[in-house]
Amino acid sequence: MKQVVYVLTGDSAAAARPYLEGMRLSVCSLRRHYPDVRVQCFCDPPMYQWLQRSQDRLFKQVDRWVECTDAKGGAVHRSRFIKTSLHRRVNGAFVYLDVDSLVTGSLDELFACEQDLGLTLDRFFPDQPGVFPGWLAPHYGRLGWESTERYSAGGVFFAADNASTHRFFDAWHARWHQMVKIGLLADQPPLNRALVEVKPGIQIYSEMFNFFVGRVERPLPVEARIVSFLASQGEAPLPEYQALLQRLGNGGSVTDDDLMRIVRAGMVLPRQVRTTPAEWKRRLTEAGQQLAARMGLRDASKY
């Protein structure tokens, strides 16, 4: 059975609203392609209890909600604690998606991964995709860790259900705790350290399975399968994305035009535009048409 896993945490519904609405959008886009996929979400106690009481629309879109009472600390700490220990919580192989992702194509290749892990390279810094980031070296040094040759992303991945993957998660969780002790809550640096230590079988997927929008000026490829928005605390979400999530929070629905608009807007930050307005409009229109074709969007059907 194909199954997709999310992690959702927050001190209150109001504080977590962008993530609640972002996950709703992500799940809706996922079910466009996989209506029968098993969706699970692992929550901290505040979010789980609020969802149960409120019977929020998102509650009905997920097949299994799990309250992780062992997750302590702040909301970000709880999120990383749960994420790095997912192997203890999920039965069977699974695909993990961050809540600020949008499924725009088939994920069959990801579900069919024959290795222990299926990963994409980190492309947060587009000028050096997949390369170990220099800013991280001093932190690795404090922990006695060596820099890695390549640097994988943690927002989208496949995890098999076997002993090697379980050893990887054990190491990931342990190394994350070490990183917390020096003041960093990020889950990606310890992920890459655990890969070096455990050496699980890895299949690296192209950036089409984790295409970042909002950092560089480039058209959205028609081959993109997962579009990832920069909606974390470290990056200001795109205004169009924020507006869409706000409307969802007020009971509104999402049309195909909405989806294309936020992806087109997310392709570039305003300060990075270097083409003429007319040329950029043409490229955005073309990208929107490609996205529509990829997602099978034909009319203004609503979620």
Secondary structure by P-SEA (a helix, b strand, c coil): cbbbbbbbbccccccaaaaaaaaaaaaaaaaacccccbbbbbbcaaaaaaaaaacccccccccbbbbcccccccaaaaaaaaaaacccccccccccccccccccccccccccccccbbbbcccccccccccccccaaaaaaaacbbbbcbbbbcccccccccaaaaaaaaaaaaaaaaaaaaccccaaaaaaaaaaaccccccccccccccccccccccccccccbbbccccccccccaaaaaaaaaaaacccccaaaaaaaaaaaccccccccccaaaaaaaaaaaaaaaaaaacccccccc
